[in-house]
Amino acid sequence: MNELNYLKQIIDSVKLISDETIERRKKSGSEFNIFKILNLENKEVPIVRFLLELLNPNGCHYQGDYFLKSFIRNALSIDEEKIGDDELIKAKVRREVSTIDNKRIDLTIETKSTYIGIEIKVYSHEHDHQLQFYSKELTRSSKHSYLYYLTPFGEESEELDKDKYESMSFKDDIIPWLIEAKNGLDDTLIRLKLNLDQYICVLKNICGIETEETTMKVKDYILESEDNVKCVKTLINALPKAQTQIMLNFFNGLKDELIDHSIEFDKKIFSCNEEDIKKYYESQKRVWPSINIKFLDRQKDKINHDIYLRLEVDFRLFIGFIVSDTGEKDVKIIDKKTKDLFSHVFGDMKVGGENNWWLVWKYIMIENEWVDFKSFNDNVIKLANKNNLTQLIKICVETIETLLKEKEKVLNSLIKL
């Protein structure tokens, strides 16, 4: 059997294992997840609140400082010499603590000797120099302080020097900690363990991690022979190239459709070429592939700044309007009236944050699910099929055409401001 045929056999065997596991989970009720049913897995606030409740020694789990202690020791790797066990039972765990600059830290843990701040980004990314303000706030305290930046994959901040904070990830820090903490609970705590299982499942979906059952079965299959291991290594090496090619096919196809529809896009800035997309998957630094269409021109339309219609991939595919004069984040302050106007005209979009170059934005969805290139979810995997790719491109072009129709309305309203 040649190598390609053997690789195909490996893929078919893994698919069979995955399909069988999914079917068993369906029959056993394991797919019944309250977070998913109530659409809470798509919302950052409930995910952060669940974490905070676990860490609170006075939380409704009634396990005292069990979760907080394991979090401090295992997820943050802070030993007893720096924070003693006797301090943790009296720790104050709070959410959205206000700073002197009127900013809010997502989660803080304060003990007799230590002050810990954690900025959490699940579906959004940092803006308005948040970490800089939080770092300054923590240093005001006379206590020993730590600042952490928690994201799905451990992204680094672009706004704060690395020696002033530590990166954490849900994938490598939070999920392993939760699994270990859950396994350490008494077997009588059935409901608590079930809720933890559902929360862990949500985090795994965010990070694109297969269920533990599937992973273990695939591991056992791989280890059945030396040839299996060699072939899987080949597949692992090829996966980043496949991910890159899928996104490249999407952007190239979208460019072609825009040209066919006589929609001009900026070819000089915000490129989405192969090199950019490779960096997106390989680098911890931010690289957000995008296509930009000039919506309003500051000189031609006699307004303060250029406004672009921008389709971008951060983790997920989304679209909205940005303010920029150079193609970079050069506009620091955007008139509130302008944001209010765009929010009024494009009522189904979210408003960008304070001092954020996004005016309004929204996700592009397929059957109410995100197109998540970072976690490589099912909607992205399906793009390997040409028909599915064509359908997504069609959705994007139709969305762009709909938004562009509002140009005159927006311009007339801007002039009146």
C-alpha positions, 0 to 999 in steps of 0.5 A: 500500500502506498503512502497516500492510500495509507493516509486515506485509510488513517483518515477514514478510521479516525472519521469512523471513531469520531462518528461513533463517538458522536452517535453514542453521545447523542444517545446518552444525552451528552449533547444536551448542554444548557449553555448551548441551548440557551445560546450562552456559549456565544456570550462572553459575560456568562462564561466569565461569570461562571468562572468567577463563581467557581473561584469565589470561596463563598460561591454557591458550589459550597466547596470553600476555597477548593477551586480558588486554591487549585486555580492559584496553584495549577493555572497561575502557578503561584506557590504557597510561599507567595500566597499562603493557603490561609489567605485564600479562604478569606480572598475577595473575588470580584468582577468588573472592579472600577479603576481610578481611570474609570476602567473595569478589570474583568476579574480580581482576586485580592488576599491579605498580601496579594492583588491579582487582576485578570483581563479576559477576552473570549470573543473580543480582543483588547482595545482602548489600552485596557491592560495599560490602565489595569497595570497602572491600577495594580501598581497603585496597591501596596500589595504584591500584584499580578496581571494576567491576560486570558484569551482562548489561545494565549494571545499576547498583548499589543498594548503592554510590554510583556514583562508587565503581564502574563498570557494565559489561555483557555486551551492550555491553562483553564481547561486542564485546570478545570478537568483536574479540579472536577476529577478531584471532587467527591463522587457525591457532587454529581450535579456540580460535576455535571455543570463543570462538564458542560462548562468544559465542553463549551470552552473546548468548543471555543478552542476547537478541541475534540471531546476527551472520549474521541481524543483517547480513542484516536490516540489508542488507534494511532499507537497501534503501529509505527506506521500509524504514528508516521502517517499522523505526523505527516497529517499534522504537518500538512494541517496548517497548510490546509487551514491556510489554503481554505482561508486563502480560497475564501478571500480569493473567491470573495475578491473575484466575486466583488470584481464581478459585481463591480465592487472596488476594494482597496488593493494596497492596505489590509492585504489577505495574501498567503503570507498574511494568512500563514502568520494568522495561524502561526503567530501569537501576534495579531494578524487579521486578514481582511478586505476593505471597501472605501465607503466614504472619502474624506476629501470627495465627500467633505467629511472628517475621516475616511470610512471603510466597509471592512470584512475581517477575520479575528477569530470569527468572520465579521463585517462592519465600518471603520474610521481610518485615514491611512489604513492604520488605526490612526484615528484615536477619537471618533465623534460619538454622534458619528457612532450613534448615527451608524448605530441608528442606520445599521441597527442590527450591528454592535457599536464599537468600543470607546476610542475604537476605530470600529463604528459598528460591526456584526458577525457573518453567520451560517445557520446561526453559527459563527465562521470561526477560522481560529478554532477551525470549527465545522463551518470552516471545515465545510469550506473545503467543499466548493459548494459550501465555499461558494455559498459563504462567499454569496452571503458575504457579497449580498451583505456587502451590497446591502450595506453599501446601499445605505451610503447616500443616507449615511452621507446626508446625515453626516453632513447635517451633524 
